[in-house]
Every structure is written in structure tokens, then in C-alpha cells.
């Protein structure tokens, strides 16, 4: 996927506002409302290297404001759960 396709969300996305853990492959997470993320895992493309993105970004327990977009330090996010708020998950 080209960078321009990523910018406009050509592969679609998903609205999410649950405290349950959701798994998938996303290249970005956009805060749809002020949001606290309970868990967030990122991985390389093959999934054999994973990391706690909350620790990597130092955002554990922090409120991320509406409109903030985060991307993984590796290639993709693979699971997310929220404490509060809502997000748009951009499909990889």
C-alpha cells in the first residue's frame, strides 16, 4: 500500500469503543474521542516480534485527545483494548 493510500484510509478501518481485546492488523489508530488505552500490542509484519506499545510510547494510563493519531514503531498494531473513549483502527 502506498503512503497516499494509507493517508486516506484506502483499506478501510473500524470504529472501536470496547474494553474487550480486539485483534487484527492496523497501521494507525486515530482517537475518535478523548481515549485511554488499556492494552496495545504492536508487531513486525511476520508477527514474530511483539512489544507493548503503551510502554514504548510511554502512554500507559494517559488520556489521548480526540484527533491524535498513533502509529507503531514496528510495522503494525495487532491488539487493542480501551479503558474509555473510542478509536478508528486503520486497516493494514
N, C-alpha and C positions, 0 to 999 in steps of 0.2 A: 504494500500500500504506500502511495506517495505521501509526502508531508502535507500537501494541499488536501488530499482526501482525508487525512486524519483531522486537519483543522476544521473541516466542515462535517465531520462525523459520517462519512460515506458508508461505513459498515454498520451504521445504526448504533443503538445504545439501549439502555434500560433504566427506567426510574426505579429507585430502591429506597425504602424507608422503614426497614425492619431491623429488629435486634437479632434475628436469626442469621446464621452464617450462610452466605451465598457464595458459590464457587463459579468460576468462569475464567475468561481471558480478556482483560481490559487494558488499554494503553493509557487511559486517563480517567480521573474521577473528578467530576465537577460538582461543587456544593450547590444544591438547589435551594437550600435554606441554611441558616447557621447550623452547623453539624458537629457532633462529637463522634469520632470513630472508635468503636470498641476493639476491633481487631482488623488488621490489614496485612496480607501476605503478598510478597512480590517474588518473581522467579525469572530465571533466564528462559529463553524460548523452549528449551527441551524440558524444563521443569526440574532439572536435577540439582539446581542451586536455588535455595529459597532464603528469604530473610523477613524479619518482622519490620515492615515499613514504618510502623509507628515509632520504633526505636531509631531507625535510620534517619527519619525526618525530625525526630525529637518533638512529635506532636501527640504523644500519649496523654489523654485527658484534656487536651486543648480543644477549644471551640474554633472551628474553621468557619470563617464568614461566608455568607452567600456569595457566589461568584468565583470563589477560589478554585483553581484547577491544580491538581497534583498529578505528577507522572512518576512512574517507578524509576529508581536508579538502575535497575536491571531492565529487562525488556517488557515485562507485563505484571499486572496485579492478578492474583489467582483466587483470592478470597477476601470477603469483606463482611463485617457486621457493624451495625451502628448502635450507639447509645441513645442518640437523639438526632433529629434533623432528617434530611433527605438528600440524595445524590442522583446524578446521572452518570451511569457507567458507560464509557465509550468502548464499543466492541473492538477487539484487536483484529 
